[in-house]
C-alpha cells in the first residue's frame, strides 16, 4: 500500500515509525483506507483477526476524509503501514492499533504546503506533528459495549410476514388506511394489546411492551448517535425500556450522551466504533445520572394518544398510551422515579433545566382551564378525530404552539432549549475531562503485546 515517496524512504531508512522524519510521515497522507477493519466492531472480527495475525503494524495516521475528497459530511480514514510476517507468525490478533490522530487537519492547511519543496514539507510537517492536537489513539481497545452494559434485551416489532400472511393485503397492527399494511415486512400484530411507534410516531398495535415507561431507540454505533430517540412505547427495532430506576440510569445515560454528541461532536477517530461502557467514579454517579435524566426530560418524543377500537379490524378494543415523562401526572414515571432522584442534590444547571420544563407544562395546563381536549390538525401520532389532552408530550405541545401561535408556550419552549444547551455542555465536560469520567481517555490497563509466541502473556514486555 505504500506509494512513491513513502516506499523510497522506508526502503532507504527503516520501517520503524519512531525513527521516521515528519516529512516521511507526511507522505502517508497520500494513501488512505477505511478505519473499520481495525476497530473491534463484531462485523469486522474475522477480517481483523486474519490481518493482525499475519501482519505487524508499523504505524499510521487518521485523517478527515473531507480534507481529501469532495464528500458530504466527515468521517475518518487512515493510512497504515504493515509488514507481512507470515501466517505462522503467531501475532496477537486482538491487539490495539496505535494511530496518530490528525483528523483536525483541514484541506486549507494541507493545500497551503508546497509538497514539491522538501525543505518546506519538512518544516511544515514538523509543526503539524508537534501540534498538541496530534495525539496517539489506540483503535481496537477491549471495551464492553453499551448494549452489553445495560444487560437488557432488545425489542423489535418489525418482522417478516408469516407463511399465512404472504398474500394478504392487510397485515400487522398499523391503523386502517396506512400504506405500510401491504409492505413485504409487517409491523406489530393486528390483535396487539399495546402501542408501539413507527419512525414518524404513527401508533401501531404490538404484542409486547411495558406500558407507562420510557422506551428508547438506541444504536451502539457512534455514527448513528443522531438517531437516538425517547418514546412512550417501543420503536420498530432497537427498542429498550427503562423499567425501573437502575435500568433508567443506563438507558438515559446512553440516550443523553448520544443527544449531547449532536451539540458537541465526539472525536472523529471514534466514528467507526461502537459506544462503550463508561467508567464513572462513584463520586460522580449521581451527578451524571441527574444530568442524563434532565436531558431526557427536556428532549424526548413521548406522547399521549389513543388507538381507536375496531381498527384495523372489527372487534379490537381501544388502546391508550400515556406520556411517562409528564410532570402533570403524579403517577408518571418522571414523577415517581426520576424526579425524586434529582431532588434536592442536583446542580444549579440541572435544577434550572428541570424548572424550565416544569414551567412549560405549567403553561400547558392553562390551556385546559375550560376544556379537557384541544383540537389540532392531523398528525401522525393521532388517529381519528382525537385532539390533545393535558397529558400531551413536548412534541405535541410544540405542534399546538405552532398552530395556535402561542407566545407564552413559545417563550417557555425557548427557555427549555437554552437551559438544555447549558446542561449538555456540562454533561459533555463531565464525559470528556480528566476530572470527569474521561470517556475517550486511555484505558486504565497495560497495552496488549504484539507478539505472543514463546512468551507468557502475563509478563510480556511492550515495545
Secondary structure, 3 states (H helix, E strand, C coil): CCCHHHHHHHHHCCCCHHHCCHHHHHHHHHCCEECHHHCCCHHHHHHHHHHHHHEEEEEEEEEEHHHCCCCCCCCEEEEEEEEECCCCCCECCCCCEEEEECCCCCHHHHHCCCCCCHHHHHHHHHHHHCCCCCCEEEECCCCCEHHHHHCCCCECCEEECCHHHCCCCCCCCECCCCHHHHCCEEECCCCCCEEEECCCCCEEEECCCCCCCCEEECCCEHHHHHHCEEECCCECCCEEECCCHHHHHHHHHHHHHHHHHHHCCCCHHHCCCECECCCCCHHHHHHHHHHHHHHHHHCCCCCCEEECCCCCCCCCCCEEECCCCCCCCCCCHHHHHHHHHHCCCCCHHHHHHHHHHHHHHHHHHHCCCCCCCECCCCCCCCCCCCCECCCCCHHHHHHHHHHHCCHHHHHHHHHHHHHHHHHHHHHHHHHHCCCCCCCCCCCCCCCCCCECCCCCHHHCCCC
